[in-house]
């Protein structure tokens, strides 16, 4: 048969099975003088026989569509050819077009005997086909099945080669990403491309946690998951995280999956492939591929998803290691600056000590005294205390040590505040800043180094003043509270400045971090160290364009 040779050569002349289907059908129909015919293929996901190619007239404008049934369906189910000389007498026949009175069908087989589909021929009068024509159809259908299988295999190999190239390029791209957000976006984008237009989501899991969070999702915003974090139990990714193996789902829209918390709703997503991201067999998260159709993932696709997830896990670990290296380098640079600052401070302290001694001697020899109630009497006392404090600071720097415990005494927090405000009153007035102190209902006694707490509060007030170059107000309040089940004193400093910039809000207590030109970045760092040395803490309570509020918490003296 000439048609047999033509069909056999299609495997070498064409690139894919889609081009071959109509040519094969036309050659078979012409060889057997059939006015109409169809090729139907078995959908590997649904198992249904679906019409793929059709030739011949369509009476009354009717176009064949939908799943193939009737005699083609019977032939595919039993794997045998079938002939109906008169369809009116055959209850197996189902009409796709009008006017078909004779029909025969034969399965499309591979060399291994697997049935790929069915080729069927139609005629408009009974007895148009006989056993001889059916035998010819079987021979042609067998060759057509082998050709289609070869073309599909070649197309499959080309697709796998393309996926391998994409996977290699993806690996090179991912390892170059050191910023986690960029890495997450790149990983889901490449996953979508690798599976030809699928949607992809990345879920992250922290060690010891029973939840996962969506780090990246390629779908458009309206359909993206609204949940930032969901429990692992009852989630789509749970089985992959528990078993540490790739898991496939045929259709996540089925009613069995309605209760899963991480299934994206509102999007036409059906099949899902979930691959865990493993680092030393511990899950970092999961990469999920969503398809917009029901699909049965084969072993090659599962291996591809697992390979991409492995690349993603390595890239995430690399990014996190890079982040640690950067932090270590930053810490080393900061330590270097601190060492240099310490040496410089020691040199400066040495030079300051001599003139400071002279100032103390001169001040003590002045013999100044003012009557009770005269503000200058308080000023004189504060000057003497500050000279003592400066001498103590110089000694501490020179000795490279902390203040001895003997310098800690029981002091009233209100006295520290009031003395600091007296010291600052002229400076605040010059800058058009009013200060109000809302004192506690009862004395708050703390065990503290008075000079250090003076310095800490002074730094906070100076910071507040610098945040209000055009003037403003500061409110200092003190009250009793409870911290960790123990009595504590709370001191808050609120200003009406511009607040702390968002970019540095989480790092304001770091050394050498300043939010203003010419700042040293040491003020708040010193406050933090002083407060912590008193077993307390400091935090930024609020920050907005209307001002900032800092809160110091110190333990109260028992009894």
Secondary structure by P-SEA (a helix, b strand, c coil): caaaaaaaaccccccccccaaaaaaaaaaaaacccccbbbbbcccccbbbbcccccccccccccccccccaaaaaaaacbbbbcccccccccccccccccccbbbbbbccccccccbbbbbbbcccccccaaaaaaaaaaaaaaaaaaaaaaaaaaaaaaaaaaaaaaaaaaaaaacccaaaaaaaaaaaaaaaacbbbbbbbbbcccccccccccccccccccccccccccccccaaaaaaacbbbbbcccccccccccccccccccccbbbbbbbcccccccbbbbbbbcccccccaaaaaaaaaaaaaaaaaaaaaaaaaaaaaaaaaaaaaaaaaaaaaaaaaaaaaaaaaaaaaaaaaaacccccccccaaaaaaaaaaaaaaaaaaaaaaaaacccccccccccccaaaaaaaaaaaaaaaaaaabbbbbbbccccbbbbbcaaaaaaaaaaaaaaaaaaacccccbbbbbbbbbbcccbbbbbbbbbbcccccccccccccccccccccccccccaaaaaaaaaaaaccccccccccccbbbbbbbbbcccc
